[in-house]
Amino acid sequence: MTRILVAGYQHETNTFAPSLATWAAFQRGDAFPAYGRGATILETFRGVNAPLGGFIDAAHAQGWQLVPSCWAGATPSSYVTTEAFERICDAILTDTEAALAQGLDGIYLDLHGAAVAQHADDSEAELLARLRARVGPRMPIVTSLDLHANVTPRMLALADAMVAYRTYPHVDMAATGERAAALLAQRLASGQRPALHARALPFLIPLNAQSTWMAPAQGLYAQLEELSARHGSCLSFCMGFPAADFEGCVPMVWGHGGEVERAVEALYEAVAEPTQWTLQVLSAADAVARALQVCRTASRPVVLADTQDNPGAGGDSNTTGMLHALLAQGAGQQHPGQVGPGRQL
């Protein structure tokens, strides 16, 4: 029976934020499941809309035997501490050694792709490098990635194949795990790495401009799907996480298999036009002024919200700039009749 080791390491690092991702943060998990090791992670993620959940379901359909290592995820924040990274890495390497002794056919990693550790800027590549050193060049290693991954050439060189989410807000996590399983199945069947082609963009994309519910990302990801089908390739486009400030922090287009160079070059040409990513972002004062104007005729609450998928892009979210802007313009007192008792801004 085909034996596949599975593990997960998820963190979205804002290197400008004050609070570190400690070992205790991974043990809690908070927005993620708490740290787990061994068979418990299969029970935790089975049937769940997460990459590992989708991979588990696809692996069962393939008849693979899964060898669970560990799952580690922490809420977005500043750097992953050296202690936390080393504990996670050591657990995966120790479990890999044990699995090799009993026979191992492949490895799947559920990664984020934008985790920056205190001692390793490209921490996912560091994990992959240590893993590759243990298992050798022929062991298939496939990973899934968040759409906000900062995909580096080192990551692409160390893994046999990588595939990323195609939605933001993220709703295709399990589907991405299933795509990773398909890539691994192809790698096992062929006995060799699929063809790879990759292009990095020469600019950063603002997080607020990345939603796949609106242009330009909505149309570009539809084009990604069409090009993947037309060229028999598995394409990915990570718009990146610019708050993880290190040399490898750039958007990346890449793909595996089929006419991959033609597919990647066509998608790159579409995404690399820089002016389409321009976005108007209101100041706090202007946002409050607009909200108060809407309140004059609104019959429902008006919400001022961070449009990203984690508050402050991993910051502590304990600043008072918006509160000062609200108070400065008399929010809650200026139009009490429209807002209503108990519903003040």
Disulfide bonds with the S-S distance in Angstrom:
none
